[in-house]
Amino acid sequence: MKKQELATPAVLVDLDILEKNMKKYQELCNKHGKELWPMTKTHKSTEIAKMQKAFGATGFLGGTLDECEAFCDAGMETIMYAYPAASQPNLSRVIALAQKCHFIIRLDCMENARAISEAAAQAGVTVNYTIIVDSGLHRFGVAPEKVADFANALRELPALCFKGISGHPGHVYGAQNHSELAKYVADEKNAMAAAAAALKEAGFALEIVSSGSTPTFAGSIADENIKIYHPGNYVFHDAIQLSIEAAEEAECALTIYATIISKPREDMFIIDAGSKCFGLDQGAHGNSSISGFGRVKGHPQLSLVGLSEEVGKLKIQGETQLKVGDKIEIIPNHSCVPANLTSFLVGCRQDNVEKTLAVDIRENSKNPVPEK
């Protein structure tokens, strides 16, 4: 089947680019003697996770417990959950994962640590954990200078097993251009180094020192302290990565395939893809370098300036040969969003449709009501 025969809108993935991205990041980890545990919230696909493992990933960082459970069921051995858990039935899910695989949860406060420890003690299991280090995002995490005190306090919880520290320099998405990336790389490296040094001085052995994001990956991969990296967006890339020159257009694997369905004015096209395909993301953490809702491949004179639920507005600035009925590809601002808004990705090689990849771990992918 040819790509042009597809009904639109469709979420496409260029398989050649996808594989090149996986290979590039894995080879950089191998070169520097580091492990790659990708963040999987980007794709939410068991099939893509298996591809990452085939390229050399030795673990996975799940953004939801659904993801962690799906990878465990698929035979993945090492799985880290990016966040704490504090409520039922999620505590029970954490315990079940700890019984089935090499599972690590992340902690940053005593309240959720106690809840997990109590549930683990009742089940007769031990839950592995890392302490979340705040490297600048100021969301989850313990300040580097307070990590040793927190680790000492957690010693009173015998059903928990300390493995090390984890960070996420997510504030990098506030960068306005490529030159600003170095500051965020330094934040990440300095925070992890300070936390690691304090813990070692306090007598703790660090089996895991993990961190990472796609924009900071290249700058921090040679760091002497960080041993495990968690980029996620690298498999697809997107317009946000383009805006800070963390990727090139030729490295963007995921696009929205849409048809021009109207030209109501001389300076505007309407396409059959809207916010239910793209989402409304225009950058995170104060980023104002993003203009519009995506980048039209091969047509710089077009700007995606507005989205309704099912349609989008393209402003025409200059000459174009496009007309009603033509199909175009648009790189979304944030590729993680379209991947979570569809049930499958259409895998292509050049103009040929090769296969579909199921997005089988979307948000709330499990029916919460027990079957009778």
Backbone torsions as a table, in degrees:
resi	resn	phi	psi	omega
1	MET	NA	136.6	177.2
2	LYS	-87.0	147.8	-179.7
3	LYS	-56.7	-37.4	-177.7
4	GLN	-64.3	-16.8	179.6
5	GLU	-84.2	-8.4	-177.1
6	LEU	-69.3	143.2	168.4
7	ALA	-70.7	147.2	178.5
8	THR	-115.6	154.7	2.3
9	PRO	-78.5	155.7	176.5
10	ALA	-142.2	150.6	175.5
11	VAL	-102.2	112.5	-175.6
12	LEU	-98.4	149.8	169.8
13	VAL	-130.6	122.1	175.5
14	ASP	-78.1	110.9	-173.4
15	LEU	-66.3	-33.7	177.8
16	ASP	-63.7	-44.5	179.6
17	ILE	-68.3	-42.1	178.7
18	LEU	-55.3	-47.7	-178.4
19	GLU	-67.7	-38.5	177.8
20	LYS	-63.3	-41.3	178.6
21	ASN	-62.5	-45.0	178.8
22	MET	-61.4	-44.4	-178.9
23	LYS	-64.5	-43.4	-177.9
24	LYS	-59.7	-49.8	-176.5
25	TYR	-70.6	-36.9	178.2
26	GLN	-66.7	-40.8	179.8
27	GLU	-65.1	-35.1	176.3
28	LEU	-65.8	-39.7	175.8
29	CYS	-63.8	-46.2	-179.6
30	ASN	-60.5	-42.6	-179.0
31	LYS	-58.8	-37.5	-176.4
32	HIS	-99.6	8.3	177.7
33	GLY	69.2	33.0	-179.0
34	LYS	-111.2	161.6	175.5
35	GLU	-99.8	147.5	175.9
36	LEU	-110.8	115.6	173.0
37	TRP	-117.6	88.0	-172.3
38	PRO	-63.3	145.5	168.6
39	MET	-76.0	125.1	-170.0
40	THR	-99.3	0.6	178.3
41	LYS	-64.9	-19.1	179.5
42	THR	-61.9	-47.2	-172.6
43	HIS	-109.8	-27.9	178.8
44	LYS	50.2	42.3	-175.3
45	SER	-133.3	121.3	176.3
46	THR	-60.8	-37.1	-178.8
47	GLU	-64.8	-42.7	179.2
48	ILE	-69.2	-36.2	176.2
49	ALA	-61.4	-39.1	177.6
50	LYS	-64.9	-35.4	175.2
51	MET	-63.6	-44.0	178.9
52	GLN	-60.9	-40.5	177.7
53	LYS	-64.3	-40.9	179.4
54	ALA	-62.8	-31.4	178.0
55	PHE	-79.3	-13.4	174.8
56	GLY	130.7	-1.0	178.1
57	ALA	-60.3	134.3	-176.8
58	THR	-105.5	-1.5	177.6
59	GLY	-165.3	176.8	-179.2
60	PHE	-140.4	144.7	175.2
61	LEU	-108.5	111.7	-178.3
62	GLY	-89.0	139.7	176.6
63	GLY	-87.4	-16.0	176.9
64	THR	-138.5	160.1	174.1
65	LEU	-67.6	-28.7	173.8
66	ASP	-56.3	-46.4	179.5
67	GLU	-61.9	-47.4	-179.7
68	CYS	-58.3	-44.6	-179.4
69	GLU	-66.2	-40.2	-179.7
70	ALA	-64.0	-41.6	179.6
71	PHE	-69.5	-37.2	175.9
72	CYS	-61.4	-46.2	178.5
73	ASP	-63.0	-28.0	-179.8
74	ALA	-84.3	-0.1	175.9
75	GLY	95.9	7.5	176.6
76	MET	-70.5	135.6	-171.2
77	GLU	-92.1	-36.2	-175.8
78	THR	-116.5	117.4	-174.9
79	ILE	-136.7	127.4	175.1
80	MET	-110.8	139.8	174.8
81	TYR	-100.3	130.9	-169.5
82	ALA	-71.5	-15.4	-170.7
83	TYR	-133.1	167.1	172.6
84	PRO	-73.9	171.3	172.1
85	ALA	-131.6	148.0	-175.3
86	ALA	-144.8	-4.7	-174.9
87	SER	-126.7	159.5	170.6
88	GLN	-83.7	142.0	5.1
89	PRO	-90.5	10.1	-176.5
90	ASN	-64.1	-32.2	175.3
91	LEU	-62.0	-39.8	177.9
92	SER	-64.9	-35.1	178.8
93	ARG	-67.9	-38.6	176.7
94	VAL	-61.4	-45.1	-179.7
95	ILE	-62.6	-43.2	179.5
96	ALA	-62.0	-40.6	178.1
97	LEU	-64.8	-40.4	179.5
98	ALA	-63.2	-25.8	179.5
99	GLN	-83.0	-18.7	-171.3
100	LYS	-106.5	-24.8	-174.7
101	CYS	-150.7	178.0	173.9
102	HIS	-79.5	92.2	-172.0
103	PHE	-108.6	137.2	178.7
104	ILE	-130.3	129.3	175.1
105	ILE	-106.0	161.3	178.0
106	ARG	-109.0	140.0	-177.0
107	LEU	-129.6	150.0	174.5
108	ASP	-146.9	6.0	175.1
109	CYS	-152.4	154.2	-174.5
110	MET	-66.9	-32.4	-175.2
111	GLU	-62.1	-49.7	-179.8
112	ASN	-73.6	-28.7	176.7
113	ALA	-63.0	-44.7	178.8
114	ARG	-62.8	-42.4	-179.4
115	ALA	-61.2	-42.1	179.7
116	ILE	-69.0	-42.9	-179.3
117	SER	-62.2	-42.5	179.5
118	GLU	-63.4	-43.0	179.0
119	ALA	-65.5	-39.8	179.7
120	ALA	-66.8	-42.0	179.7
121	ALA	-62.0	-41.3	178.7
122	GLN	-63.4	-32.7	-179.6
123	ALA	-88.1	-7.4	180.0
124	GLY	73.0	32.2	-179.8
125	VAL	-127.2	168.2	174.8
126	THR	-117.3	136.0	-179.7
127	VAL	-107.2	125.3	175.8
128	ASN	-74.5	146.5	178.2
129	TYR	-147.7	156.4	164.7
130	THR	-119.1	154.6	175.8
131	ILE	-88.9	132.4	177.4
132	ILE	-77.8	125.1	177.3
133	VAL	-100.0	128.9	176.6
134	ASP	-79.7	110.1	-179.5
135	SER	-103.6	13.5	174.1
136	GLY	136.9	-15.6	180.0
137	LEU	-74.3	-29.3	179.7
138	HIS	58.9	43.3	173.9
139	ARG	-110.7	-100.8	168.6
140	PHE	-76.6	164.0	167.4
141	GLY	120.4	154.5	178.2
142	VAL	-105.4	138.1	177.1
143	ALA	-59.0	140.2	-176.4
144	PRO	-51.0	-39.8	-177.4
145	GLU	-73.0	-10.2	179.7
146	LYS	-108.9	-0.2	-175.5
147	VAL	-64.2	-42.9	-178.5
148	ALA	-62.6	-40.4	177.5
149	ASP	-62.7	-41.9	179.5
150	PHE	-65.2	-42.1	179.3
151	ALA	-62.1	-40.5	177.6
152	ASN	-64.0	-39.4	178.9
153	ALA	-65.2	-34.9	-179.3
154	LEU	-71.3	-14.2	178.9
155	ARG	-61.8	-22.2	-179.4
156	GLU	-75.1	-5.5	-178.2
157	LEU	-106.3	93.2	-170.2
158	PRO	-69.3	-16.9	-179.2
159	ALA	-86.6	3.9	176.8
160	LEU	-111.6	143.4	-179.2
161	CYS	-121.4	115.2	-178.6
162	PHE	-69.7	129.8	178.9
163	LYS	-116.9	-24.4	-179.2
164	GLY	153.5	-145.9	-174.8
165	ILE	-133.4	152.4	178.8
166	SER	-139.2	144.0	177.4
167	GLY	-133.7	170.6	175.0
168	HIS	-150.2	109.1	-179.6
169	PRO	-82.4	55.2	-174.6
170	GLY	-66.6	-16.4	178.2
171	HIS	-68.4	-7.4	176.1
172	VAL	-60.1	-23.7	-179.8
173	TYR	-74.6	3.4	168.5
174	GLY	-88.9	-5.7	179.6
175	ALA	-64.3	139.0	-179.2
176	GLN	-95.7	-18.8	-179.2
177	ASN	-160.0	174.6	-173.9
178	HIS	-64.6	-35.8	-176.5
179	SER	-63.7	-21.2	-178.8
180	GLU	-82.8	-11.8	-175.3
181	LEU	-61.4	-35.3	-176.3
182	ALA	-57.2	-35.9	179.8
183	LYS	-62.4	-42.8	-177.5
184	TYR	-72.8	-34.3	174.1
185	VAL	-61.4	-44.2	179.1
186	ALA	-63.1	-40.9	176.9
187	ASP	-57.4	-47.4	-178.7
188	GLU	-61.4	-52.2	-176.8
189	LYS	-63.6	-43.3	-178.0
190	ASN	-66.6	-41.4	-179.2
191	ALA	-64.9	-45.4	-178.9
192	MET	-68.0	-37.5	178.7
193	ALA	-65.0	-43.8	-178.9
194	ALA	-64.9	-43.6	179.6
195	ALA	-65.0	-43.5	-179.7
196	ALA	-63.0	-43.1	-179.6
197	ALA	-63.7	-42.3	-179.5
198	ALA	-64.4	-40.0	-179.7
199	LEU	-68.9	-41.2	178.5
200	LYS	-64.3	-39.3	178.3
201	GLU	-64.7	-30.2	179.2
202	ALA	-84.8	1.5	175.3
203	GLY	95.1	11.2	-179.9
204	PHE	-90.5	138.9	173.2
205	ALA	-94.0	134.3	-176.2
206	LEU	-107.1	104.4	175.2
207	GLU	-78.1	-34.0	-177.8
208	ILE	-123.8	127.1	164.7
209	VAL	-130.2	104.0	-172.1
210	SER	-127.5	148.0	179.0
211	SER	-166.5	-176.1	170.8
212	GLY	134.6	157.1	171.3
213	SER	-155.7	166.1	179.1
214	THR	-65.3	-47.2	-177.6
215	PRO	-65.7	-31.0	-177.9
216	THR	-92.0	-5.9	-171.8
217	PHE	-56.1	-53.5	-175.5
218	ALA	-61.7	-35.9	-177.3
219	GLY	-78.2	-23.8	-175.2
220	SER	-109.5	-2.8	-171.7
221	ILE	-62.2	-27.7	-179.4
222	ALA	-91.5	7.7	-176.8
223	ASP	-60.5	140.3	-175.6
224	GLU	-76.5	-17.6	-177.3
225	ASN	-97.3	-43.0	-176.5
226	ILE	-74.8	127.4	-177.6
227	LYS	-111.7	-20.9	-176.6
228	ILE	-130.3	134.5	-175.4
229	TYR	-117.9	144.2	-173.8
230	HIS	-123.7	46.6	174.9
231	PRO	-66.2	152.3	178.7
232	GLY	-126.1	-50.8	-174.9
233	ASN	-66.1	-15.7	-175.3
234	TYR	-57.6	-25.6	-178.2
235	VAL	-67.8	-34.5	-178.3
236	PHE	-108.2	-41.9	-166.5
237	HIS	59.8	175.3	-176.6
238	ASP	-170.8	-174.4	-176.6
239	ALA	-67.6	-27.5	175.8
240	ILE	-65.4	-43.8	177.0
241	GLN	-63.0	-37.0	178.0
242	LEU	-64.3	-37.1	-175.4
243	SER	-65.4	-26.2	179.8
244	ILE	-111.1	12.7	177.1
245	GLU	56.8	35.4	172.2
246	ALA	-85.4	-9.3	177.6
247	ALA	-156.5	162.6	174.9
248	GLU	-107.1	162.3	-178.8
249	GLU	-57.0	-35.1	-179.6
250	ALA	-68.0	-10.8	178.2
251	GLU	-100.9	4.0	179.9
252	CYS	-89.3	109.4	-173.2
253	ALA	-87.8	-27.7	-174.1
254	LEU	-104.1	130.7	177.1
255	THR	-138.1	157.2	171.3
256	ILE	-96.0	124.6	-179.9
257	TYR	-96.6	119.9	-173.6
258	ALA	-136.8	159.1	177.5
259	THR	-111.0	138.7	172.4
260	ILE	-74.5	117.2	-174.5
261	ILE	-108.4	-9.4	179.9
262	SER	-161.7	154.5	171.0
263	LYS	-134.3	79.8	-173.8
264	PRO	-70.7	-21.7	177.4
265	ARG	-140.9	163.4	-177.8
266	GLU	-63.3	-27.0	-176.4
267	ASP	-105.9	20.2	-177.4
268	MET	-148.2	137.0	166.6
269	PHE	-110.6	154.0	170.1
270	ILE	-116.1	132.9	178.4
271	ILE	-113.3	161.4	-176.1
272	ASP	-91.4	37.7	175.4
273	ALA	-138.9	129.9	-177.7
274	GLY	-129.4	-150.9	-174.3
275	SER	-65.0	-23.2	177.9
276	LYS	-75.5	-7.1	171.1
277	CYS	-104.5	-44.8	-172.8
278	PHE	-91.6	-28.6	-163.8
279	GLY	76.3	-177.6	-177.6
280	LEU	-117.6	20.3	-176.2
281	ASP	-70.1	126.4	175.1
282	GLN	-125.7	34.3	-179.8
283	GLY	107.1	157.4	-176.0
284	ALA	-124.5	160.7	171.6
285	HIS	55.9	40.4	173.3
286	GLY	89.9	8.4	-179.1
287	ASN	-72.9	121.7	178.6
288	SER	-114.8	14.4	-177.5
289	SER	-84.3	-5.3	-178.5
290	ILE	-91.9	131.0	176.7
291	SER	-116.1	123.5	179.6
292	GLY	79.4	-159.5	-171.8
293	PHE	-119.7	8.4	178.8
294	GLY	167.6	169.3	-179.1
295	ARG	-114.7	122.5	-178.6
296	VAL	-78.2	119.6	-177.8
297	LYS	-67.5	128.8	174.6
298	GLY	77.6	1.3	-177.1
299	HIS	-138.1	74.1	-176.8
300	PRO	-65.6	-13.8	179.4
301	GLN	-80.6	-1.9	179.4
302	LEU	-110.0	137.7	177.7
303	SER	-128.1	130.9	177.4
304	LEU	-83.9	94.6	-168.5
305	VAL	-97.0	-14.8	-177.2
306	GLY	-154.9	147.5	179.2
307	LEU	-132.6	128.5	161.6
308	SER	-98.3	-175.9	-175.9
309	GLU	-63.1	-41.9	-173.3
310	GLU	-113.3	-8.1	-178.2
311	VAL	-136.6	161.3	178.9
312	GLY	-131.8	154.5	179.3
313	LYS	-103.6	126.9	175.0
314	LEU	-109.9	118.9	176.2
315	LYS	-84.9	131.7	179.8
316	ILE	-97.3	120.9	179.2
317	GLN	-126.8	85.1	-176.4
318	GLY	124.1	-172.8	-178.3
319	GLU	-82.1	142.6	174.9
320	THR	-146.7	145.2	176.6
321	GLN	-95.2	-2.5	-179.7
322	LEU	-68.0	153.8	-179.0
323	LYS	-147.1	170.6	177.2
324	VAL	-57.9	132.9	-178.2
325	GLY	102.1	-18.0	178.5
326	ASP	-75.9	151.8	178.5
327	LYS	-108.3	144.9	-179.0
328	ILE	-135.7	161.0	174.9
329	GLU	-114.3	136.7	-177.8
330	ILE	-126.6	126.4	174.5
331	ILE	-78.8	118.8	-178.3
332	PRO	-71.2	159.7	175.6
333	ASN	-59.2	-46.6	-174.0
334	HIS	-131.9	104.4	-172.0
335	SER	-68.4	-21.4	178.7
336	CYS	-62.4	-29.4	-175.7
337	VAL	-73.4	-53.2	177.7
338	PRO	-57.4	-35.1	179.5
339	ALA	-63.9	-29.4	178.5
340	ASN	-87.9	-8.0	-178.6
341	LEU	-100.4	2.9	-179.8
342	THR	-129.8	157.7	179.0
343	SER	-89.3	-16.7	177.6
344	PHE	-157.2	152.8	175.6
345	LEU	-104.1	142.1	179.3
346	VAL	-94.0	111.7	-177.4
347	GLY	-86.0	123.0	-177.1
348	CYS	-124.1	153.3	166.8
349	ARG	-125.0	111.2	-172.0
350	GLN	55.8	-121.5	-177.4
351	ASP	-95.4	6.4	-177.1
352	ASN	-103.5	131.8	174.2
353	VAL	-82.7	121.2	-176.5
354	GLU	-98.2	-42.7	-176.9
355	LYS	-169.1	172.7	170.2
356	THR	-109.0	149.7	176.9
357	LEU	-116.6	118.7	-177.0
358	ALA	-69.4	133.4	170.0
359	VAL	-95.4	85.8	-166.9
360	ASP	-97.6	4.3	-178.7
361	ILE	-130.6	45.4	179.1
362	ARG	-67.4	169.4	178.4
363	GLU	-55.4	136.3	-179.2
364	ASN	54.6	44.0	-176.8
365	SER	-73.7	-13.5	179.2
366	LYS	-105.6	137.2	176.4
367	ASN	-65.7	119.9	-175.6
368	PRO	-77.7	-11.2	-177.2
369	VAL	-97.5	118.3	179.8
370	PRO	-58.7	141.0	177.6
371	GLU	-73.2	143.0	179.8
372	LYS	-87.0	NA	NA
